[in-house]
């Protein structure tokens, strides 16, 4: 019987008792429900696009601080009666910087130059209009930090509020370019390095850390290293671990075409990539003769193809610092395990 409904044809005294009982039960149930801990839903990690925009926001904030400490002065070099006339000279330019301001400019320039190649990688094949916006905005941001030449920069306005508006317009133009990027059906993608596969070739082992649904990308540099360790590893343990990982990965071919993506387990899928790290837009600190750097470079290029996804790296113990420099979220799905190659 529904405790909220009162049976018909009962004496008033019993009816009153029934209502009291119903109120007590309702109160007790409400109290228990309030005590029950709610399951916390794992937050969705930001996409690669979102993280680059967060970094751009931080650059803009610090850039405005630099402008606030800067000065603009009249720099037009031509005077009446001069025997030499400089054509196309600007009228306004930056005032000399104090040591503190110059230090701020250099630090911000370092961050901008580290962020720029990763942002450019989002647009490997821009239309002429998109390429023009990208070039204009990035060159503007760098030019106002470098401040090379006294009267050669026509973009410097007379008043600082106008300079602030021009800076914000360039930053906004970069933001708007990301509206052209596609969405991604996979909220999380991972690239797996050789040591991680040798420790445990189960590509579904990371569900506890990054969620139940993701796409694992296996890169050519990793598959080559795995094959080399299988045949010429420096110890029996390493060779056997590499052979085990190789057999596990080859078994995925039974699930379909691995170059398009196959199911591993549950909602975890994997794809064998063909991409090689060849691009002039890659950060110049990467040495593509080093396998770890080829791994990072390949991941950066993959991100440019999937900007709507969060990219994580199941990281190599030997390349952890360089992965951090690449701005990647990194983790070890097998904490405490020692690599067979170590």
Secondary structure as UniProt FT lines:
FT   TURN            3..4
FT   HELIX           12..35
FT   HELIX           48..68
FT   STRAND          72..74
FT   TURN            80..81
FT   TURN            87..88
FT   STRAND          92..94
FT   HELIX           99..120
FT   HELIX           121..123
FT   TURN            124..125
FT   HELIX           128..146
FT   TURN            154..155
FT   HELIX           160..177
FT   HELIX           178..180
FT   STRAND          188..192
FT   HELIX           194..199
FT   TURN            203..206
FT   HELIX           207..210
FT   STRAND          213..218
FT   HELIX           220..232
FT   HELIX           236..250
FT   HELIX           251..255
FT   TURN            258..260
FT   STRAND          262..265
FT   STRAND          267..272
FT   TURN            280..281
FT   TURN            284..285
FT   TURN            288..289
FT   HELIX           291..305
FT   TURN            307..308
FT   STRAND          310..314
FT   TURN            317..318
FT   HELIX           320..325
FT   TURN            326..327
FT   STRAND          329..331
FT   TURN            333..336
FT   TURN            340..341
//
